[in-house]
Amino acid sequence: MKVPELQAVLRRKKLSAAVFVSLEHGDAHMRYFAGFSGGGLLCVPAKKRPFIITHELEYERAKQTGIQTLLWPKKTRLFDFLRTKIRGRIGMDFPSVSAHLFLAAKRKFKVKDIREEILKIRSVKTDEELRKIRKACAIADEILNLCVKNFKKFKSEKEIAAFLEVETIKRGCSPAFPPIVASGKNASLPHYEPRTIKLHNGFCVLDFGVKYEEYCSDITRTIYLGKPSKKDIEVYNLVQGAQDAAIREISKTKNCKKIYMAACKSLGNYNRFFIHSLGHGIGREVHEAPYLGQSKDRLEEGNVFTLEPGIYLPGKLGIRIEADYALWKGKLLRLTKKTGLVSV
């Protein structure tokens, strides 16, 4: 997928090849460019066809990708073997490589970081990628709606998280990440891990996504356990208004920082309780480029991303509203359903 775009980058930067490597469960870029999730190395030469180097355990599976597959000779160092196939400077995504592998590569090649270029290629989705993300969004929406409908049957945060995971598996998918279920004051912790405790009245944050055919969705709904006060409703609507403000700003600019600042401004005095970025790209990974926060990123045609404003009052409450969008054929498409505050 998009190998020609990567090769064009390599030629422009005068690199011999891009190299992706993981000795255990595969590399995200390896899965993207080759469809291979096993341990080994993917080499994408600037002017020749890609090839995979892997060991006996993964050899037959790697061959099923249709990409030339080479057996890693026993008692031979991986980059020694690679050097018999290519020479010159290679590009790698530095943060995705272990220190051990990075140093091994540097002993045999001159290495340049091409992370930014790789992420940009992956951030622009194809029609087929968008189709899969749409399906992942639809499945997650369906499961969340079922969860809310049956909410009174649940006894704990952990039980709800288990329900979300089981319903995901029933539909032939896998969770995009461990679900977050945070009730009452626990909702003030953005990365809270659900526990086997009684559900608390007040706001309850449900952050959930599924992976359908390797593509992710990422949705957060905040519901209310009990009867919300007028003030509770006002604060919830303020967070929803921040998402709406971001959408309006996207119609004016594609500057991610300006979009983020528009959401912050709409929160008024509560903006100091908005403690994370506004959103991020989604695709094969649940967090991809572009990043809508204090970054230099810009939205581009083909980007699929989240908008997830939130406020977190320590020890009191948390509200996050996250939806998935695509910038597609000049329009902003909402991929997940919009819901208001639901009380259960």
N, C-alpha and C positions, 0 to 999 in steps of 0.2 A: 504494500500500500504506500503510495507516494514516494517510491524509491527514486523516480526521475527527479522529483523536487529536491530530494536530499543530495543526489549526485550533482545537480546544478550548483548547490551550495558548496560542495566539496571542490568543484572545478574553480568556482569564483575565489575561494580561499586558498587555492593551490595546495590542496590536501590529497593524498593518495587514496584515502579511504576513511570511512567512519566505522568505529568498532564498538560493539555493545557486548558486554560479557557479564555472566553470572554463573557461578559454579553449582548453584543449588536449584532454586525454583524459577529461574528465568528472570529476565529483565523486561520492564514495561516497554521500552523501545524495541526490544527484540520481538516481543509479541506484536507490536504495532507494525513494524516493517516486514516481519517474516511470518507472523502467526505461530511462532514457536514459543512455548512456555517452559521448556525444560532447561536444564543446565547446559552451558556451553558458551560459544562465542559466535556472534554474527558479524561478518565483515561485509560492508557495502563499498566496493571500490568506486572510484570516481568515474571510471569509464568501462568497467566490466560488470558482469553479472554478480550478484551477491552470493555468498556461500556461508554455510554453517560449519563450525568445527565442534564436535561433541564426542563424548565417550560411548562405550558400547551400550551402556544402560539406556541411553536416549537416542541411539543412532537410528533405529527403525522409525521412531516417532518423528524425528527431525526430517527424515526422508519424505514423510507424508505431506510436508509443506510444499513439495514440488521444487524446493530450492536445493541447489547442489550441496551435498552434505559430505564432509570429510571426517574420517575417523581419527580422533586424537590419538597418536601413537603412544603406547605405554612407555614410561620412563623418559618422556620428552616433555620439557616445559612448554606450556601453552603458547607463550609469545615467541619462543624459539621456533616452534612449528609455524606460527603465523608469519614469521619473518621469511620463511622459505616460499611464501605465497605472495607477499607484497613488500615493498620497500618505500621509504620516504616518510613524510609526516602524516600522522593519523589524527582524526578528530574523535573526541570522546565527550560524554556528559560527565564532567568531573564529580558532581555531588552524588551521582547514582552508582559510582564505582567504589568498592572498598579500598582502603589504604593499601592493603597487600597487593591487589590487582593493579592499582594505579602505579605503584612503584615498580612492579614487574613489567608493565608496559613501557615505563620511562627508561628502563635499562636497555630496551631494544629499539625504541622509536622516539622521535621527537613528537610530543603530544600537545595538541591544542584543544582548549575547551570550546565546544560548539553547542553547549546546552541551550543557549538562547535561540539559536537557529532551529534546533530540533523541536523545541517546545512551540515555536511559531508555526512550523509545518503541521504539527499535530493539532494545533488550536483551530485550524480551518477545516471544518468537517465536510465530508462528501455527502451526497444524497443518501447513500446507504447508511452512513454513520448516523445521520439525523433520524432516519427511519428507526434504527435500533434504540436510540436515546428516547425518541417519542414513545416507543413501546415500553421501555423501562419506566418512563414517567407515568404512563397509563396504569401499569401494574402496581406501582407504588401508591398512586392515588386510590386505586381500588382497595388495596389492603388497608390503607390508613382510614378510609371511609368505613370499612367493615370493623376496624378496631374501635373507632369512635362510637359506632352504632351499638357495639356490645360492651361498652366501657364499664357499665355498672356490674358486669360479671367478674371483673378482675379484682384481685385482692392486693396486688403489690406491683411495684415498678418492674421487677424482674419478670413477673408473669406476663406483663404487657410486651416486654421486649421479646420474650420467648414466642408469644403469639405472632408477632411481626415476622420473626425469623422462620417459624414453621409455615406460615402462609406463603412466604416467599419461596420456600423449597417446594411446596405443593404445586406452585406454578412453573416449576422447572427453572427457577432462577436461583441466584445466591445473593445474600446481603451485600450491598456495596460497602458497608462498614458496620461495626457493631451499633445497633440502635441506641439512641439516647432517650430515656424516659425519665423526666425530672419533674416531680410534683412539689407544690408548695415552695418553701424556701430553697429547696434543692435546685429549682429552675434558675436560680441566680448564678449557678455554675455552668458556663457554656459547654464544657466538656465533661459533664457529670456522667458517672457510670451507674446505671440502675442497680438498685439493691432489693433484697427481699424484705421490704419494709412496707407498712401500711401506707396507702396513698393519702397524701395530705390535701386538704381543701385549698382552693386557690388556683392559680395558673399552673398548667402542666404542659411542659414542652415535649413534643414528640418529633425527634429528628431521625429520619429514616430514608433509606434508598435501596433500590435493588440493582443487580447487575444482570442484564439481559444480553445474551450473546456477546459478552465481554464489554458491554457499554452500560454506564451508570446513570442513575437518577439520584437526586438529593433533595429531599423535601423536609421542611419543618413546619408543623402546625402547632399552635398553642391553643389549648382548650381551657375551659374553666370548670373546676370541680366545685359544685355548689352554685350559689347565686351571686354573680358579680355585682359589685356596687357601681354607682355612677362613675366614681373615680377610676375603678378598674377598667371600665369600658372606655373611658377617655384615654387612658394610658395605652390600651390595646390599639385604639384607633390612631394614636400618635405614631405607633410603630408601622401600622399599615400605611399611614400617610407618608412615612419615609420611603417605603417601597414605591409608592405612587410618584413621589418627587423624583426618585431616581429614573423612573420610566420617562417622565417628562423631560428630564435632562438629556437622556439618550437621544431624544428627537432633535436636540440642539447641538450636541457634541458627542464625540466618541472617545474623549479623554477620560480615562478611568478614574483619575484623581478628582476631576471636576464632578463626575457622577457621584462618587463617594461623598464629596463635600456637600453636594445638594441634599443628600439623604441626612447627613449630620445636621445641616442648618435647619431642616424641617423638624428635627427633634427638640429644638429650642433648648431649654434649660436641662433637658434630659440627655443631651448629646454626650455629656461626660460619662454617662453610663453605657454608652455604645462603645464596647471595648475590643471589637474585632473589625476586620475589613467588611466591606459591603457584599462581596461575593467573589466567585472564582469560576474558572472554566471547568467543564465536566466532559468526560469522554470515556476512554478505557480506564482512566483513573478518576477517582471522585474529586481530586483537586488537581487541576491543570491550569495552564495559561488560557486566557489573560486573568490578571488579578486586579480586582476593583477595590483599590485602597490607596495607600500612599505609594503608588508605583508610577512608572512612566509608561505603562501599557496603554494601548488604545484598542477599542473594539474594532473588529474587522468583519466584513461579510463572511459568513460561515462560522462565526464563533457561537458556541453554546455555553451558557453560563448561568450562575445563580445570582439572585438578588436576595440578601438575607439580613435586613436590618434587625437589630435587637437592642433591648435595654436590660440591664442586670443590676438590681439594687441588692447589694450584699446582705445576705441573711434575711431577705424579705421576699423578693419575687424576681422572676425572669420572664421575658417575652421575646420570642424570635419568630419571624414570619419569613419563610424561605420558599421561593418558587424558581422554576427553571425556565430559561428563555433561549431563543435563538435569534441571531441577527441574520435574516435570510431573505434574499432577493429584495433588499431595500426596506424590509419591514421587520419590526420586532414581534416575534411570535412567542406567545406564552404556551409552554408545553405542559404545565401542570395546572390543575383547577384552582380557581380562586374561591376561598371560603371566608366567611366572617367568623366572629367569635362564637363558638358553640359552648354551651354550658351543659354539663351532664350530672 
